[in-house]
């Protein structure tokens, strides 16, 4: 455990339980098996194999418990876990093997699993954005009329109201919700291209299989294979960074407002110091700044991962695996921490006029 999101100590600060479950290895494997089971049924629906054979294969897949060590060894050998998983499924299926994975490729499995993961992630983030918006509205109701010194370039400028600063924190949240919803058709879509992205192995049944598979998984049917077209993923990562950037601005403001001598905000539950017991550090506000800078840094890596050679890239694709889950967890944690911070505010600004 070398990452902060699953570190036995640091995860207490950085991890988000809900997002970590969505992106966990167990959940990813469940999505992969969901693809394989739905794919077998789709082969039957489209007439590629007998319906009863397809149904039996799907049932076997849904009940199957993979050997994780074999998947690990297979990934080391093949660069991804799907070949080892399919080998296990076909071995277990015996005579049902022709109805398992026939005409699909590894990237179809992993990218469709990613689409299912992004759907769950979007559900979580949209709910969190709406919760945070409500929490900020509550702060505005309680303290919005209080006077506050407006500051430009960190110097005292003109008097404002607390509501003016809260509006800057609150306003982008609805736009982030809209961005996530607009991206759903571009990220929550089936991947089914076969070996070279043209579904040639499934002719003349390819489109029929795709429609049946997408319907069962409740995903959109893409009008092209996106094996090597990762702009939808890059756009999604950009929104993750925008979300944490908004929360980072809020956190930075709170850190400055909480400085001794200014005392423009008071927060219950500040962190303690081992050397200075009189301090109450704005830990969650600092975390928001850190997560914003983390995602801004990771975003360049996702943009690098757009550069695929020909019909499929191993290196660019693997870079996406390394970065995107962490960005998603960082965004979820940021929103959760932002809400916790709001609920612990006991005062903002001066006395109401």
Number of C-alpha atoms within 10 A of each C-alpha: 7 8 11 15 21 16 14 11 10 13 14 13 15 21 20 22 15 14 22 20 13 21 20 14 11 11 15 18 19 15 21 24 24 21 28 26 26 25 30 31 30 27 30 22 19 20 14 22 18 14 18 11 20 27 21 16 29 27 15 16 24 15 10 14 13 16 11 13 9 14 21 15 14 18 16 11 12 13 14 19 21 21 17 21 22 21 16 17 23 19 12 15 19 10 11 20 19 18 28 24 22 18 19 20 19 18 21 25 22 20 21 24 24 23 23 24 22 21 19 15 22 20 13 15 24 21 14 22 24 15 16 23 20 15 19 22 18 14 20 21 11 15 22 22 19 18 20 21 17 16 12 9 6 8 9 10 11 10 11 16 20 24 24 15 16 17 14 13 19 21 12 17 21 13 12 19 19 12 15 21 15 11 16 18 14 18 27 26 23 31 29 31 23 22 17 14 21 15 21 14 16 19 13 12 15 20 16 17 25 23 18 20 28 22 15 15 19 13 21 20 20 18 9 13 19 21 21 18 15 21 17 17 21 22 19 23 25 19 19 25 26 19 25 29 23 22 27 25 17 21 27 17 17 21 18 16 18 20 14 9 7 11 14 19 18 19 18 13 14 16 12 14 11 7 7 8 9 9 13 16 17 22 17 23 26 17 21 28 22 20 23 25 15 17 26 19 13 18 21 14 18 27 18 14 23 20 17 17 11 9 14 18 15 11 13 20 20 13 15 19 13 13 18 22 20 21 25 27 25 28 30 28 27 31 25 18 23 27 20 14 23 18 16 13 15 13 17 26 22 17 11 11 6
